[in-house]
Amino acid sequence: MTLGVVGGMGAQATALFYEKLIALQNVETEQEYIDVLIYSKSSIPDRTAYITGKSGESPLPALLHAVKTLKTAGASCIAIPCITSHFFLDDLGNRDFGCILNMLEETARHISGTGYKKVGLLATMGTLHGRFFHDALARYNIETLEPTPADQAALMEYIYAIKKGRSVDLARLHGFSGALLSQGAEAVILGCTELSVAAKDSSHDYIDALDILAQAAITKSKK
Amino acid sequence: MTLGVVGGMGAQATALFYEKLIALQNVETEQEYIDVLIYSKSSIPDRTAYITGKSGESPLPALLHAVKTLKTAGASCIAIPCITSHFFLDDLGNRDFGCILNMLEETARHISGTGYKKVGLLATMGTLHGRFFHDALARYNIETLEPTPADQAALMEYIYAIKKGRSVDLARLHGFSGALLSQGAEAVILGCTELSVAAKDSSHDYIDALDILAQAAITKSKK
């Protein structure tokens, strides 16, 4: 079977997701790697701008087009390595596209397995405003802590710098995270895939939603 | 326009190609990145095994399927970040698929621009046996030097280790290259995209065919 990936949100996060997919597979010949169709569609309108009401341009038509294109091209199951896009997941899931992995659900289930009851969430303004990640965690009785408004504003700049390919200071990510840990979070979720890009060489013990999605995608594809 | 990429040959090389595409674009917002459709189709049968007669299973049907799929899905132009696959380029190009970038031609033209007349070629047995890279270089009056049979056998093992995701010693690549330079090569081509993966953090001055393809693909996509 062929895995489909709606990507480009951001491009760096999709590249890292693809690398994680490869690294998770232990093969003896190239031909054993799963086939993957990646639609890196960075032209999809900004999700946060739409969810927070700053832009009237919905990303949904472009997301639908990407999913349809991948399904028509032969993808069996779809992964979307962008948390904020999961705001639109019900709209995508209700159209008989078949299997679309739910990164929120996968992450919440993973955290539930660790026993954590209160986690910090580093994510976009769109994700915080839309509350859909909070809701997914609440279904597993997990409480969510958010950054202060000042930290959140700085975090958004940090995320958008990564999307533009700028290099960012990993210590700042640890700072955003540390503030949540000192507020009582037992662990911190990298709840925006750009943050997985920032943290890829970090030894800190984050809950990396991109890692969890990659593992879920491999498991699904090997079935 | 949307760039199509027939990838997965190997997966690591396609991941690096995608990263190079991203890094070559200087954007102010995510939406400015070109859209890319990547078909990472590692299931395509081994090219070298077919070209050298070790396997009767032609990669051509799977390559044709990948190109057709990408064109149908909306790709305007196709890049194939795998040198050995260019053995089949005439078969792919003769089927009215429209634009398919020619990595051999792009590399030969680039080298011609530098003024080099004699270059070393580090590539698969399939590429050496098929002579198609030699021919592309010869059309620009560039002479090709090959590794010794012992070095070539070791180089094949090196390439296949990269395809399996094993870490390799960069010093060995410099060794293969150094031998060609001492035979009189003015420069050495990384003429297999796995070698671009090995050399990605190297400061040596290789002619990197993957870099050249990425630049050509961006230029084409921005037109």
HADDOCK unambig.tbl for C-alpha pairs under 7 A between the chains (distance, minus, plus):
assign (segid A and resid 10 and name CA) (segid B and resid 30 and name CA) 6.62 0.50 0.50
assign (segid A and resid 15 and name CA) (segid B and resid 15 and name CA) 6.44 0.50 0.50
assign (segid A and resid 15 and name CA) (segid B and resid 18 and name CA) 6.75 0.50 0.50
assign (segid A and resid 15 and name CA) (segid B and resid 19 and name CA) 6.39 0.50 0.50
assign (segid A and resid 18 and name CA) (segid B and resid 15 and name CA) 6.74 0.50 0.50
assign (segid A and resid 19 and name CA) (segid B and resid 15 and name CA) 6.38 0.50 0.50
assign (segid A and resid 27 and name CA) (segid B and resid 164 and name CA) 5.87 0.50 0.50
assign (segid A and resid 28 and name CA) (segid B and resid 164 and name CA) 6.03 0.50 0.50
assign (segid A and resid 29 and name CA) (segid B and resid 164 and name CA) 6.05 0.50 0.50
assign (segid A and resid 30 and name CA) (segid B and resid 10 and name CA) 6.62 0.50 0.50
assign (segid A and resid 30 and name CA) (segid B and resid 42 and name CA) 5.96 0.50 0.50
assign (segid A and resid 30 and name CA) (segid B and resid 163 and name CA) 5.82 0.50 0.50
assign (segid A and resid 30 and name CA) (segid B and resid 164 and name CA) 6.05 0.50 0.50
assign (segid A and resid 31 and name CA) (segid B and resid 42 and name CA) 5.00 0.50 0.50
assign (segid A and resid 31 and name CA) (segid B and resid 43 and name CA) 4.33 0.50 0.50
assign (segid A and resid 31 and name CA) (segid B and resid 44 and name CA) 6.70 0.50 0.50
assign (segid A and resid 31 and name CA) (segid B and resid 45 and name CA) 6.96 0.50 0.50
assign (segid A and resid 32 and name CA) (segid B and resid 43 and name CA) 6.76 0.50 0.50
assign (segid A and resid 33 and name CA) (segid B and resid 42 and name CA) 5.88 0.50 0.50
assign (segid A and resid 34 and name CA) (segid B and resid 42 and name CA) 6.93 0.50 0.50
assign (segid A and resid 35 and name CA) (segid B and resid 40 and name CA) 5.53 0.50 0.50
assign (segid A and resid 35 and name CA) (segid B and resid 41 and name CA) 4.72 0.50 0.50
assign (segid A and resid 35 and name CA) (segid B and resid 42 and name CA) 5.92 0.50 0.50
assign (segid A and resid 35 and name CA) (segid B and resid 43 and name CA) 6.64 0.50 0.50
assign (segid A and resid 36 and name CA) (segid B and resid 39 and name CA) 6.05 0.50 0.50
assign (segid A and resid 36 and name CA) (segid B and resid 40 and name CA) 4.96 0.50 0.50
assign (segid A and resid 36 and name CA) (segid B and resid 41 and name CA) 6.53 0.50 0.50
assign (segid A and resid 37 and name CA) (segid B and resid 38 and name CA) 5.72 0.50 0.50
assign (segid A and resid 37 and name CA) (segid B and resid 39 and name CA) 4.59 0.50 0.50
assign (segid A and resid 37 and name CA) (segid B and resid 40 and name CA) 6.04 0.50 0.50
assign (segid A and resid 38 and name CA) (segid B and resid 37 and name CA) 5.73 0.50 0.50
assign (segid A and resid 38 and name CA) (segid B and resid 38 and name CA) 4.95 0.50 0.50
assign (segid A and resid 38 and name CA) (segid B and resid 39 and name CA) 6.41 0.50 0.50
assign (segid A and resid 39 and name CA) (segid B and resid 36 and name CA) 6.05 0.50 0.50
assign (segid A and resid 39 and name CA) (segid B and resid 37 and name CA) 4.59 0.50 0.50
assign (segid A and resid 39 and name CA) (segid B and resid 38 and name CA) 6.41 0.50 0.50
assign (segid A and resid 40 and name CA) (segid B and resid 35 and name CA) 5.54 0.50 0.50
assign (segid A and resid 40 and name CA) (segid B and resid 36 and name CA) 4.97 0.50 0.50
assign (segid A and resid 40 and name CA) (segid B and resid 37 and name CA) 6.04 0.50 0.50
assign (segid A and resid 41 and name CA) (segid B and resid 35 and name CA) 4.72 0.50 0.50
assign (segid A and resid 41 and name CA) (segid B and resid 36 and name CA) 6.53 0.50 0.50
assign (segid A and resid 42 and name CA) (segid B and resid 30 and name CA) 5.96 0.50 0.50
assign (segid A and resid 42 and name CA) (segid B and resid 31 and name CA) 5.00 0.50 0.50
assign (segid A and resid 42 and name CA) (segid B and resid 33 and name CA) 5.90 0.50 0.50
assign (segid A and resid 42 and name CA) (segid B and resid 34 and name CA) 6.94 0.50 0.50
assign (segid A and resid 42 and name CA) (segid B and resid 35 and name CA) 5.94 0.50 0.50
assign (segid A and resid 43 and name CA) (segid B and resid 31 and name CA) 4.34 0.50 0.50
assign (segid A and resid 43 and name CA) (segid B and resid 32 and name CA) 6.75 0.50 0.50
assign (segid A and resid 43 and name CA) (segid B and resid 35 and name CA) 6.64 0.50 0.50
assign (segid A and resid 44 and name CA) (segid B and resid 31 and name CA) 6.71 0.50 0.50
assign (segid A and resid 45 and name CA) (segid B and resid 31 and name CA) 6.97 0.50 0.50
assign (segid A and resid 69 and name CA) (segid B and resid 73 and name CA) 5.92 0.50 0.50
assign (segid A and resid 73 and name CA) (segid B and resid 69 and name CA) 5.92 0.50 0.50
assign (segid A and resid 73 and name CA) (segid B and resid 73 and name CA) 6.56 0.50 0.50
assign (segid A and resid 163 and name CA) (segid B and resid 30 and name CA) 5.81 0.50 0.50
assign (segid A and resid 164 and name CA) (segid B and resid 27 and name CA) 5.88 0.50 0.50
assign (segid A and resid 164 and name CA) (segid B and resid 28 and name CA) 6.03 0.50 0.50
assign (segid A and resid 164 and name CA) (segid B and resid 29 and name CA) 6.03 0.50 0.50
assign (segid A and resid 164 and name CA) (segid B and resid 30 and name CA) 6.04 0.50 0.50
